[in-house]
Amino acid sequence: MHDWIVIGGGITGISLSYELQKAGFSVLLIEEHQQLKGSSSLGYGGISYWAATTALTRQLSNEGIARQRELSQELGIDTEFREMDLLLTIEPKADPSAILAQYDNCAIAPKLLNVQEACDREPLLNPEGIGGALFLPHAHINLDSFVTAHSQAFQKLGGEIIYTKVENLLIKGDRVTGVATKQGELYSDRVVVCAGGLSRALLKKSGINARIYFTHAEAIETESVDFKLRSMVMPANSTRDELESATTKADQDVLWDIAGQEILPPSIDAGAIQFLNGRIRFGQLSRLLTDAYAAIAPSQSEADIRASVGKILPKIAELKGVWRNCLVAFSCDNLPLVGSLDGYENLHLFSGFTSPTVYVPTLSKRFAAYARGQSDTIIPLLSPQRFV
């Protein structure tokens, strides 16, 4: 029997598994897919350490970027960490000063660029499709490389990975004794759910409520191209943020347990990132569907993404690519859900990361130390029970 079972092998699960194993626990990681299907497989990988607006998030962001800078050397495999520019595009008819004011509380203040200055930094931008841009120092990793590096390091430390689907939790009284999987029942002292957008459904199946939500995210990925996108490009006004904040009120929570609901119409945040291998990922369309397994037809989505991205990055929008989708987890207050769930001291949640590349590495390390008995002022603040 293991000390911990970790459910989910994306960026959250593999990072936490590595840190728990390194802290001296015996860890079994259970992941359904050998080829990742969740947000770790489709995320842009941007590290927005500049975006912190509170003392708590500033501390976590400072720790997070420092951790990302050292991980490749520690793990012995390159996560493709790099410092890079971020350009947040402003719509042509928007008031640039008003947009800039929305970022007043950020840890690092953006610089307002006019259209010409923005296009000088990123020549692929369409000058007629923007009214300027905000410039920020940014960082980036390849999420696939991050997961691979942690997976190999975790297993070198003695950690075990099983590829199977977790059907439900095994519960006896007020304790979780393990999990039921397609390969049989597996037992441990403690269980932590790192299943991202599937976390809510998995917990609900065992009669456990948690205020964790998800969007269906869609993007297009190209093959390697022979030109370079110099910056990471995103919109200054994120419609995904607005979508999330509009759907997490307590009185709306019941909607998430009704199958087949579309809570709000989809939104698109037109942006793109190019990886070191030359591939480009662009999108992103977000849907609020309550069914985690909803079937989505790609044809109209792909057309909508290309039309939106084409306004600011026309050369990229024309590229051949493969449409893909995944679930992206989020919480009520943009802070992750880290800690034990109400009524079950040995069942933990480690999910709902709106900015996983910033928060996951440092909170994984903190969580492992906390589980070992070290005091921590931050972990209790992120408890899922803060909403009970």
Secondary structure as GFF3:
##gff-version 3
##sequence-region A 1 388
A	DSSP	beta_strand	2	7	.	.	.	ID=ss1
A	DSSP	alpha_helix	11	22	.	.	.	ID=ss2
A	DSSP	beta_strand	27	31	.	.	.	ID=ss3
A	DSSP	three_ten_helix	39	41	.	.	.	ID=ss4
A	DSSP	beta_strand	46	47	.	.	.	ID=ss5
A	DSSP	three_ten_helix	49	51	.	.	.	ID=ss6
A	DSSP	alpha_helix	55	75	.	.	.	ID=ss7
A	DSSP	beta_strand	82	89	.	.	.	ID=ss8
A	DSSP	alpha_helix	96	101	.	.	.	ID=ss9
A	DSSP	beta_strand	111	113	.	.	.	ID=ss10
A	DSSP	alpha_helix	115	121	.	.	.	ID=ss11
A	DSSP	three_ten_helix	127	129	.	.	.	ID=ss12
A	DSSP	beta_strand	133	140	.	.	.	ID=ss13
A	DSSP	alpha_helix	143	156	.	.	.	ID=ss14
A	DSSP	beta_strand	160	163	.	.	.	ID=ss15
A	DSSP	beta_strand	166	172	.	.	.	ID=ss16
A	DSSP	beta_strand	175	181	.	.	.	ID=ss17
A	DSSP	beta_strand	184	193	.	.	.	ID=ss18
A	DSSP	three_ten_helix	196	198	.	.	.	ID=ss19
A	DSSP	alpha_helix	199	205	.	.	.	ID=ss20
A	DSSP	beta_strand	213	222	.	.	.	ID=ss21
A	DSSP	beta_strand	232	235	.	.	.	ID=ss22
A	DSSP	alpha_helix	239	245	.	.	.	ID=ss23
A	DSSP	three_ten_helix	250	257	.	.	.	ID=ss24
A	DSSP	beta_strand	267	274	.	.	.	ID=ss25
A	DSSP	beta_strand	280	287	.	.	.	ID=ss26
A	DSSP	alpha_helix	298	310	.	.	.	ID=ss27
A	DSSP	alpha_helix	314	317	.	.	.	ID=ss28
A	DSSP	beta_strand	321	330	.	.	.	ID=ss29
A	DSSP	beta_strand	337	341	.	.	.	ID=ss30
A	DSSP	beta_strand	344	351	.	.	.	ID=ss31
A	DSSP	alpha_helix	356	371	.	.	.	ID=ss32
A	DSSP	three_ten_helix	379	382	.	.	.	ID=ss33
A	DSSP	three_ten_helix	384	387	.	.	.	ID=ss34
###
